[in-house]
Amino acid sequence: MSLNSRISVVGAGLAGSECAYQLAEKGYEVDLFEMRPENMTPAHKTSQFGELVCSNSFGSLSDESAPGQLKWEAEQMGSLILKAAKEAHVPAGQALGVDRELFAKIITQMIQQHPRIKIHSRRIESLEQVPRPAVIATGPLTDLNLAESMQKHFGDEFLYFFDAIAPIIDADSINDQIAWKADRYDKGTPDYWNCPMNKEQYLHFIDEINKAQKVTPKHFETTDYFEGCMPIEEMAERGIDTPRFGPMKPVGLINPKTGQEEYAIVQLRQDNKEGTAYNIVGFQTRMTYGEQVRVFRMIPGLENAEFLKLGSIHRNLYINSPKRLNKDLSSQNDPWLFFAGQITGVEGYFESTCVGLLVAHFLDQKIKQNSSNELAPPRATAMGSLLEAITDPERAENFQPTNINFGLFPMISKLEIRDKKKKKLAQLQRAREAHQEWLSKRA
């Protein structure tokens, strides 16, 4: 297939918007295809670019965390999504929480106003419809026809898991006579509402979750949940104390009304700029709407909760990237067909964003015919570690979606550093130095 003078990007989510913007900033003419609003997905509600459909958090901003390092590297590369997230930020302790509507509005305006990006509001149903070079960033909710075209292209089945969305509550309906605002261990600012439970309340609550009516999966669906976004009822089924050691852990939270640590805590995180909406942290769910209202109003402090949005569940799709993609995230069957975002097997808003950022870099370097060994970020960096996690052939047999975490970074020998905290700091320092050196070579 002959190459076009323009670059096609399919999908205007986080990865697609980031990729299109970066390519346009590098001087390329970009055709951006987005099927919404004419064709909506089961999870999206608007036609805005970069709409967030699950959490409103981009994860930790801490300089001593793996997600914080990923953000630092993306900031050095001029990430559009990170810039928009910081403009739309809401209080969320050490995490980067955003006002969903404002965030999507900023992204949409930046893309629509860019002189080198042409937007096409139509559905792409086949890979053959897209001129090369092309980037497919359609995410885990890829149109069925396009997914079938991709399956034919790769010659095997896709992998998939389920992603569940947590309910959002009107802030005015939170009972501040029971709930209180604090951050764990009193670090940072008191941004989270905390709803306490004693042992009796907790056990009754878990029992009601187990009894609640659930949405029945379709005949083609299984229950392969991603560990980082598991429904609360799935956790409850794993064991009576599983939620209490997960999203309901009380550690580091002292109830100012009693001076004691509670048996369990339900946390609420601010969901918009105005602070009028809060989501129930870690309470993704597949319960029916009526049951969600009934069960979640059993939470002390939420007995009169008004739900702005109830939880839901949808099927997510991703490629076995270690088996089907090259190191630059192009198809092994077509070197000018690239894939970006969650569909490559990363999990998390900002991880998806960074894959879009990387693909823009890869495409630019490939068009300029630069040496392949200069394309990828160093293995020591957060981006290099994330890229390795989704392209290492040894992971192909049991490939699972992954967030950025210290387990992906190259190891530091125990003989060098024994202290765990110092070891992590050394990994981060090495990552920053490697990333800066890589960027200086590209300048």
C-alpha positions in Angstrom: 0.0 0.0 0.0 1.4 3.4 -1.0 2.0 6.0 1.7 -0.1 9.1 2.0 1.3 12.6 2.5 -0.9 13.0 5.5 -1.1 10.9 8.7 -4.4 9.2 9.7 -5.3 8.8 13.4 -8.4 6.8 14.3 -9.9 7.6 17.7 -10.0 10.8 19.6 -9.6 9.4 23.1 -6.6 10.1 25.3 -4.0 8.3 23.2 -5.5 9.4 19.8 -5.8 13.0 20.8 -2.2 13.0 22.3 -0.8 11.3 19.2 -2.6 13.6 16.7 -1.6 16.7 18.6 2.0 15.7 18.8 2.2 14.8 15.1 0.6 18.1 14.2 3.1 20.0 16.4 5.9 18.3 14.6 4.6 19.8 11.3 2.5 16.9 9.9 -1.0 17.2 8.4 -3.2 14.9 10.4 -6.6 13.4 9.6 -8.3 12.5 12.9 -11.3 10.1 12.7 -13.8 9.9 15.5 -17.1 8.0 15.2 -18.9 9.8 18.1 -21.5 11.3 18.4 -23.1 9.6 15.4 -22.0 6.2 16.8 -21.7 6.0 20.6 -20.0 3.4 22.7 -21.7 1.6 25.6 -19.6 3.8 28.0 -19.3 7.2 26.4 -21.9 9.9 27.0 -20.7 12.9 24.9 -18.9 13.7 21.7 -16.0 15.4 23.5 -12.5 14.3 22.8 -10.6 12.7 25.7 -13.9 11.8 27.6 -13.1 9.9 30.8 -15.5 7.0 31.3 -14.2 5.3 34.5 -12.3 7.1 37.2 -11.4 10.9 37.1 -7.9 10.3 38.5 -4.7 10.1 36.6 -2.9 8.6 39.5 -0.1 9.8 41.8 1.9 13.0 41.2 4.5 12.1 43.8 8.1 12.4 42.7 8.8 9.2 44.5 6.3 7.0 42.6 6.3 5.2 39.3 3.2 7.1 38.0 4.8 10.4 39.1 8.0 9.5 37.0 5.8 8.7 34.0 4.2 12.1 34.3 7.6 13.8 34.6 8.8 12.2 31.4 5.6 13.1 29.6 5.9 16.7 30.7 9.4 16.9 29.3 7.9 15.8 25.9 5.1 18.4 26.0 2.1 16.1 26.7 -1.2 17.8 25.7 -3.2 15.5 28.0 -1.0 16.2 31.1 -1.3 20.0 30.4 -5.1 19.7 30.2 -5.3 17.5 33.3 -3.3 20.1 35.3 -5.6 22.9 34.1 -8.7 20.9 35.0 -7.3 19.5 38.3 -9.5 19.1 41.4 -8.3 18.4 44.9 -7.3 14.7 45.2 -4.5 14.5 47.8 -1.3 13.3 46.1 -3.2 12.2 43.0 -4.0 14.1 39.8 -7.8 14.3 39.9 -9.6 16.2 37.2 -13.0 17.8 36.4 -14.1 15.5 33.6 -16.2 18.0 31.7 -13.6 20.8 31.8 -10.8 18.4 31.0 -12.6 17.0 27.9 -13.5 20.6 26.8 -9.9 21.7 26.9 -8.7 18.7 24.9 -11.5 19.1 22.3 -10.8 22.8 21.8 -7.0 22.3 21.5 -7.6 19.6 18.8 -10.3 21.5 16.9 -8.4 24.7 16.8 -5.1 23.2 15.6 -4.5 24.3 12.0 -2.9 21.0 10.9 -5.6 18.7 12.3 -8.6 17.9 10.2 -11.4 16.1 12.0 -13.6 13.5 10.3 -16.8 12.6 12.2 -17.4 9.1 10.9 -16.9 5.5 11.8 -14.0 3.5 10.4 -15.1 -0.1 9.8 -12.0 -1.6 8.2 -8.3 -1.1 8.3 -8.4 -0.9 4.6 -10.3 2.3 4.8 -7.4 4.1 6.5 -4.6 5.6 4.4 -1.1 4.8 5.6 0.7 6.0 7.7 -2.0 5.3 10.2 -2.4 5.1 14.0 -5.3 3.1 15.4 -6.2 4.5 18.9 -9.8 3.3 19.2 -9.4 1.9 22.7 -10.9 -1.1 24.4 -14.4 -0.1 23.0 -13.4 -0.5 19.3 -16.3 -0.7 16.8 -17.2 -4.3 16.2 -16.6 -4.2 12.4 -13.2 -2.5 12.9 -12.3 -5.1 15.5 -13.2 -7.9 13.1 -11.0 -6.3 10.5 -8.1 -6.1 13.0 -8.7 -9.8 13.9 -8.5 -10.7 10.2 -5.3 -8.6 9.9 -3.6 -10.3 12.9 -5.0 -13.7 12.2 -6.0 -14.6 15.8 -8.4 -13.8 18.6 -8.1 -10.6 20.6 -7.8 -10.7 24.3 -10.2 -8.8 26.5 -11.2 -8.0 30.0 -14.0 -6.1 31.8 -13.9 -2.5 33.0 -16.4 -1.4 35.6 -17.3 2.2 36.4 -17.9 3.6 39.9 -20.9 5.6 40.9 -20.8 9.4 41.3 -22.6 11.2 44.2 -23.9 14.7 44.7 -21.7 16.3 47.3 -24.6 18.0 49.0 -26.1 14.6 49.8 -23.1 13.5 51.9 -23.9 13.5 55.6 -21.0 15.5 57.2 -22.3 14.5 60.7 -20.9 11.0 60.0 -18.4 11.4 57.2 -15.3 13.6 57.5 -12.7 15.0 55.1 -9.1 13.8 55.4 -6.2 12.3 53.5 -4.5 9.1 54.7 -2.0 9.7 57.5 -3.0 13.4 57.2 -0.6 13.8 54.3 -1.2 16.7 51.9 -4.7 18.3 52.1 -7.9 16.7 53.4 -9.5 16.1 50.0 -11.3 12.8 50.5 -14.6 12.2 52.2 -14.3 9.2 54.6 -17.4 7.1 55.5 -16.7 4.9 58.6 -18.0 1.4 59.3 -17.7 -0.7 62.4 -17.4 -4.5 62.1 -21.1 -5.2 62.3 -21.9 -2.6 59.6 -19.1 -3.9 57.4 -20.2 -7.5 57.6 -23.8 -6.6 56.8 -22.7 -4.4 53.9 -20.6 -7.2 52.3 -23.5 -9.6 52.8 -25.8 -7.3 51.0 -23.3 -6.8 48.1 -23.2 -10.6 47.7 -27.0 -10.8 47.7 -27.6 -7.9 45.3 -28.8 -8.6 41.8 -26.1 -8.3 39.2 -26.1 -7.5 35.5 -26.0 -10.8 33.6 -23.1 -11.0 31.2 -23.9 -11.6 27.5 -23.3 -15.0 26.1 -20.0 -14.0 24.5 -18.7 -12.4 27.7 -16.5 -14.0 30.4 -15.4 -12.4 33.6 -11.7 -11.7 33.1 -11.5 -8.5 35.2 -8.3 -6.4 35.3 -7.0 -6.4 38.8 -6.7 -2.6 39.0 -10.4 -2.0 38.2 -12.2 -4.9 39.7 -15.9 -4.6 40.7 -16.5 -4.4 44.4 -18.8 -7.5 44.3 -16.0 -9.5 42.7 -13.7 -8.5 45.6 -16.4 -9.5 48.1 -16.8 -12.9 46.5 -13.0 -13.5 46.9 -13.3 -13.3 50.7 -15.1 -11.4 53.5 -12.1 -9.2 54.2 -10.9 -8.6 50.7 -12.5 -5.2 50.3 -11.3 -4.2 53.8 -7.7 -4.8 52.6 -8.5 -3.1 49.3 -10.5 0.1 48.7 -12.1 0.0 52.1 -8.8 -0.2 54.1 -9.0 2.1 57.2 -5.2 2.4 57.7 -3.9 5.9 58.3 -7.4 7.4 58.8 -8.4 8.4 62.3 -12.0 9.4 62.9 -11.9 12.8 64.5 -15.3 12.1 66.2 -14.0 9.1 68.0 -10.2 9.5 67.9 -9.9 5.9 66.7 -9.2 4.0 63.5 -12.4 2.4 62.1 -13.0 -1.2 61.1 -13.4 -0.1 57.4 -13.6 3.1 55.4 -15.4 4.0 52.2 -13.6 7.0 50.5 -15.1 9.5 48.1 -12.9 11.5 45.7 -13.8 14.9 44.2 -15.0 14.4 40.6 -15.4 18.0 39.2 -13.8 21.4 39.6 -16.7 22.8 41.6 -16.5 20.0 44.2 -20.2 19.2 43.7 -19.6 15.6 42.6 -17.7 12.8 44.3 -17.0 9.2 43.1 -16.9 6.2 45.4 -13.2 5.2 45.2 -12.7 1.5 44.2 -16.5 0.8 43.9 -16.7 -0.2 40.3 -19.7 -2.4 40.0 -21.9 -4.7 37.9 -24.9 -4.4 40.2 -28.2 -3.3 38.7 -29.0 0.3 39.0 -31.7 -0.2 41.6 -29.5 -2.4 43.7 -26.7 0.1 43.6 -28.9 2.8 45.1 -30.2 0.4 47.8 -26.8 -1.1 48.8 -24.7 2.0 48.6 -27.1 4.0 50.8 -26.2 1.5 53.5 -22.8 3.2 53.7 -22.8 5.5 56.8 -22.8 9.1 55.6 -24.5 8.1 52.3 -27.9 7.1 53.6 -29.5 10.0 51.6 -27.0 9.9 48.7 -28.2 11.4 45.4 -26.5 9.5 42.5 -25.4 11.7 39.6 -24.2 8.7 37.7 -24.6 5.0 38.5 -21.9 2.4 37.9 -21.8 0.2 34.8 -19.7 -2.4 33.1 -18.3 -2.8 29.6 -16.1 -5.2 27.7 -12.6 -4.0 26.9 -10.5 -5.3 24.0 -6.8 -5.3 23.5 -4.1 -6.8 21.2 -1.6 -9.4 22.3 1.0 -6.8 21.6 4.1 -8.8 22.4 3.0 -11.3 19.8 1.6 -9.0 17.1 3.4 -5.6 17.3 6.9 -4.5 16.6 9.0 -2.6 19.2 7.8 0.7 17.7 4.2 -0.4 18.1 3.6 -1.0 14.4 2.0 -4.1 13.1 4.3 -7.0 12.3 2.1 -7.4 9.1 2.3 -3.7 8.1 5.1 -1.4 9.2 3.1 1.7 8.6 0.1 0.7 10.7 0.6 1.7 14.3 -1.5 1.1 17.4 -1.7 3.3 20.5 -3.4 3.5 23.8 -5.3 0.9 25.8 -5.7 -1.4 22.8 -2.0 -2.1 23.1 -2.4 -3.7 26.5 -1.6 -0.8 28.9 -4.1 0.0 31.6 -4.7 3.4 33.0 -5.5 6.8 31.6 -1.9 8.2 31.6 -0.3 5.0 30.5 -2.6 5.1 27.4 -1.7 8.7 26.9 2.0 8.0 26.9 1.7 5.2 24.4 0.0 7.8 22.1 2.9 10.1 22.8 5.5 7.4 22.0 3.8 6.4 18.7 3.9 10.0 17.5 7.6 10.0 18.3 8.1 6.6 16.5 6.2 7.7 13.4 8.1 10.9 13.2 11.5 9.2 13.5 10.5 6.4 11.0 9.4 9.0 8.4 12.8 10.7 8.9 14.4 7.3 8.4 16.4 7.5 11.7 18.2 4.5 13.0 15.8 2.0 14.8 18.0 1.8 17.9 17.4 5.5 18.5 13.6 5.2 18.4 12.7 3.8 21.7 13.2 5.5 25.1 15.9 3.8 27.3 14.8 0.8 29.2 15.6 2.5 32.5 12.9 5.2 31.9 9.3 4.8 32.9 8.3 5.0 29.3 10.9 2.5 28.2 9.8 0.1 31.0 6.1 0.4 30.0 7.0 -0.2 26.4 9.1 -3.2 27.3 6.1 -4.6 29.3 3.8 -4.6 26.2 6.4 -5.6 23.5 8.6 -8.2 25.2 7.9 -11.5 23.3 8.4 -13.5 26.5 5.2 -12.0 27.8 3.1 -13.1 24.9 1.8 -16.4 26.3 0.2 -14.9 29.4 -0.1 -11.3 28.4 -2.2 -9.1 30.8 -2.9 -5.3 30.8 -0.5 -3.4 33.0 -0.2 0.0 34.8 3.2 1.6 35.3 4.8 0.3 38.5 8.2 -0.3 40.0 8.0 -3.9 39.0 8.5 -2.9 35.4 11.7 -0.9 36.0 15.1 -2.6 35.6 16.2 -4.2 38.8 18.9 -2.7 41.1 21.0 -5.4 42.7 20.5 -6.0 46.5 24.3 -5.9 46.7 24.2 -2.2 45.5 21.3 -1.0 47.7 19.5 -3.0 50.3 17.0 -0.4 51.6 13.7 -0.6 49.6 13.0 3.1 49.6 16.5 4.0 48.6 16.3 1.4 45.9 13.2 3.0 44.4 14.7 6.5 44.6 17.8 5.2 42.8 15.5 3.7 40.1 13.8 7.0 39.6 17.1 9.0 39.5 18.4 6.6 36.9 15.2 7.0 34.9 15.4 10.8 34.9 19.0 10.8 33.9 18.4 8.3 31.1 15.3 10.2 29.8 17.2 13.5 29.8 20.1 12.0 27.8 17.6 10.5 25.3 15.8 13.8 24.8 19.1 15.6 24.4 20.1 13.2 21.5 16.7 13.9 19.8 17.0 17.7 20.0 
